[in-house]
Amino acid sequence: MAAAIIAPSALSIVTTIFRDGAARNKALRAWGAVSGGAGAAGVLLGGVLTDGLGWQWVLWVNVPIGVAVAVLTPRWIPESRMEASTRRFDIPGAVTGTGGLALIVYAIVNAGEAGWGSVETMGLLAAAVVLLGTFVAIEGRSMAPLVPFRILGNRSLTGANVAGLLVGGSVVSMFFFVTLYMQQVLGYSPIEAGLAYLPLTAMIILCSGVASQLVTRFGARSIFVIGLGLVVVALLWFSRVAVDGGYATDVLGPSLVAGAGFGLAFVPMTIAAVSGVQEQESGLASGLINTSQQIGGALGLAVLAAIATSRTDSLLASNNDDPAALADALNAGFQNAFVGGAVVAAVGAVLALAIIPSRDNVRTILSVEPQPADELNRL
């Protein structure tokens, strides 16, 4: 719950302090490098902590970090709340929307055991549809909705969020299945698997720094689609992993391509999501793009994990659950998941190309110079 509050708020602060134009591009470049690299760096730190101190420290390490952030944020970050705002929390919308999405994820995860056509699975999906339908009805009538539907009329914002939903699914799934492949098939320890992500992390940070400059020159849509194209290539490359493979032959190459793709995709996606919205709605736009990625990650991982598990279980059953066939069965499941992730990313690229405005329209939005801001010099 805390992370769900912090992530959208952090990006909202960035977009509120920095106006459209060069300042915002520079700020979002820093944001993209940190947020993109942090995911891969977290895998490394998690491996070090798990190997050295035990898995419990993956949780404990967040305590001093949280305390430091809570103390330093009021000192360093200016308040951005609108004094005249009388906005209230849309609790019914939050409950129905969250509940509907949670039921979908649970239904997908549980379907492997209960069966896709079972009464339990169908009942869960039906309940999810009812809750999400109620959410839409509430948002349409609420005086202070979580998601004002009028903001979806902004094509750049809508396209970025639709694509972001799919990007979240492919990114989270890739990290999950690559880690499982290295540990369960190649036999890596947690710290070895974490160290294996260093090249990917470096590529994300490097390409995030380049992306904002490319967006100013070529437009958000073009760079975003190119980034997603590289992600597709990387996932298809990962789908060729072998049981007797190795780091240099099966992991390093696609990791570098994936890092470049994510670095080029994150920044233009965020720029497109917050471009052209009114100043008072920049926080809402920032929250939406974060939420879209989180929802996409949960749904995408649930679907692709179900696909991988189905393939693995099928192969094990055909071999009478022979332990010697376990590695082959796991590897085949991971291969199917990578192909599925590539399809998800490809659909995201097509939708981004179809919905996000053309280069000239986005560049017009991004070329507006901001008022001087002392905060820019801190970047």
Secondary structure, DSSP 4 states (H G I P E B T S, - for coil): -HHHHHHHHHHHHHHHHS-TTHHHHHHHHHHHHHHHHHHHHHHHHHHHHHHHT-TTHHHHTHHHHHHHHHHHHHHHS-----TT------HHHHHHHHHHHHHHHHHHHHHHHH-TTSHHHHHHHHHHHHHHHHHHHHHHH-SS-SS-GGGGG-HHHHHHHHHHHHHHHHHHHHHHHHHHIIIIIS---HHHHHHTTHHHHHHHHHHHHHHHHHHHHH-HHHHHHHHHHHHHHHHHHHTT--TT--IIIIIHHHHHHHHHHHHHHHHHHHHHHHTT--GGGHHHHHHHHHHHHHHHHHHHHHHHHHHHHHHHHHHHHHTTT-GGGHHHHHHHHHHHHHHHHHHHHHHHHHHHHHHSPPHHHHHHHHTPPPPP-GGGGG-
